[in-house]
């Protein structure tokens, strides 16, 4: 058998396996990003953040290569966030602010079967 056919078949099998194993979908990552931003804003007494938009949002997710951590996915994030911050229900700026969304989020499913953030580098 031709080496290119073998390599191509192996790649296709790995691709199908990673999809079947249930990598986080872009909408899963988006939901977690929104929740994490709200959590961070709530750490300031009286603070909250309203996420207005996620422009050009991308999440490129890769499954961990080691068997012990195969349920962990690292997702490289891209795009930008449009937010409005509040302190004691007063806007902290007169206009919405746009900020780049960069970094890598590491995910694992929790006991309820939902994706949860294990780590967020670059946030």
N, C-alpha and C positions, 0 to 999 in steps of 0.2 A: 504494500500500500504506500502511496505517495506521502512523504513527510508533511507536506502542506495540508493534505486532507486530514491526516491524523491530528495535527496541531489545530486546524480549524474545527474539527469535531470536538476536541477537548475544550477549546475556548467556548464553543456553543453550549456544551454540557455544563460548564462552570457558570455561564450566564444564566441558563435555565435554573440551575440549582440555587443561585443567589436570589433570583426572583421568587422561586418557590419557597425559599426560607423566610421571605417576608421582610425585606429591607424596608426601612422607613420610606414612605412616599413623601413627595414634596409637601402635600397638605398636612401630613403628620408633623413634619419638621416645622412648618409655618405655625401650627397650633402651639407647639412647645415653645417656639421663639416668642410668640405673643404672651404666653403665660409667664415665661421667665422674665420678660421685660416688666410686666406688671408686678411680679414678685420683687424685683430689684427696686422699682420705684416706691413700692410700699414699705421698703426698709427705712425710709426717711419719715419720721412722724408727720402726719398730715400731707404726705406726698403721694401723688399718683401720676401715672403716665397714660395718656390716651394715644394709642397707635392708630394713626389716620390712614396709613398706606404702607405697603411694602413694594417699592418699585423695582422691577427687574429681578425679583427674588429667585434665587437658584439654590439648590442643595444637591451636591454631588456626594452620594453616600457609598462607602466601601466597607465591606464586612471584614472583621478582624481575621487575620490569617492563622492565628494559633488556635488549636482545638479547645483549649481551656476557656478562651474568651470569644468563641465563635458567635455568640449571641450579641456581641457588641458591634456597633457600627459607628464609624467616624464620618461626619458630614461636613464638607467644606462649604461654607455659606458665601453668598454673593448678593449684590443688589444694594438697595438703600432703604432706610426706614424714614417715614415722615411721622413725627411725633409732636405732641403738645404736652408739656409738663405742667403740673399744678401743685401748689403748696397751699394748704388750707382752702381748697376750692378756688384759688385765684391763679390765673395763668402766670407762669414764671417768665414768659416772653410774649410780646404782642402777636407774633406769628408762629405758625407751625415751623418746625426745624427739620431739615433733612440731614441724615447722617449715614455714612457708608456702613453696610453690614458686612463685616469681615470676620473671619475666624473659623475655628473648627469646633463643632459640637459632637460630643460622644454620647451615644444613646444606648439604652438597654431597656427591654420591656420590664415593667414592674409586675407585681403579683396579680394585678387586675388585668394585665395584658395590654396596657397602654404604654406608649413610648415615654421614657423619662430621661432627663438629662443627667449624665454621670459627670461630665466635665464640659466646660465651655472656655476654650482658649481664645483670647482676642476680644472678649466682650467688654 
